[in-house]
């Protein structure tokens, strides 16, 4: 690996990911009085605007991605007044997909449209706020400055290995004329020092042998609007194990399932923000609604001693990891939602701010213990 202090990386942001499919549809525009008028021309679309896919499982992609997600980014300068972007595609049979719009200069979310809000097809607009009411389908506003659109796809069942990207067109809302979309702006290169500073804000010193999770501020990082995160920093002695216990949310298996969340996972990342292993909800055993997980060096004896607990190999280089607990698209009214945990206040002591203080056993927590204690059964949560 190239030394981090010498390296620039392409910006592909934390805890993010996406996808969608393509088809063509009849389009309509909006007259100045707000009435809708049909667009006669076929869309002059472009799917090349999305660029290359970012695979969350790629350990060279920075900013703490989930290993079961993919995403694409399209950034562009705001088009002329009176025009709008039309996105045309087909929803795919995956656990989750969505379109997020960001202010690309401040890296803040403007809005999100997910699969179950798109009425069976990925057909939507991005337009000026004043034009939204006259459009013929779901729409999100442009920010004031440069726009970034992310396509996200979560596919833990690996149902769609090759996503087909949607077409993007620019539409004149008065005449109905359809043309090619604005040129894509390539992602900027960000010095590793900037990435280090971002990750530093995600690190809270651990207390003795405890493993506690905290909710941290993800503003300005293109964070997925539908994701909520808890983070634990773990530094172990060589050979130590981590034992976690919690009551996870129920999870869906499709976009239409009723459940607490659409998806949840635990991802092992390093201090440089690269991630090396994600264990997804469908891979984790539950017993009486609870999860017990062991993270340690790959070892047949340790696996055997773990019994019914989920054993996960320690996957980051060295003896430090950032463990990311992710809940995606939490259903309305879930009492134990991660966003109920207050965002960590760095001006206050860590004790009392851990997620278990708000969520109790619904939040992950645990201990570090020596290999010998784990094997002889004296490693107690």
Secondary structure, 3 states (H helix, E strand, C coil): CCCHHHCEEECCCCCCCECCCCCCCCEEEECCCCCEEEECCCCCCECHHHCCCEECCCCCCCCCCCCCEEEEEEEECCCCCCEEEEEEECCCCCCEEEEEEEECCCCEEEEEEEHHHCCCCEEEEEECHHHHHHCCCCEEECCCCCEEEEEEEECCCCCCCCCCCCEEEEEECCCCCEEECCCCCCCCEEEHHHHHHHHHCCCCCCCCCEEECECCCCCCCCCCCCEEEEEEEEECCCCCEEEEEECCCCECCCCCCCCCECEEEEEEECCCCCEEEEEEHHHCCCECCEEEEEEECCCHHHHHHHCCCEEEECCCCCCEEEEEEEEECCCCCCCCCHHHCCCCCCCCCCCCCCCHHHHHHHCCEEEEECHHHHHHCCCCC
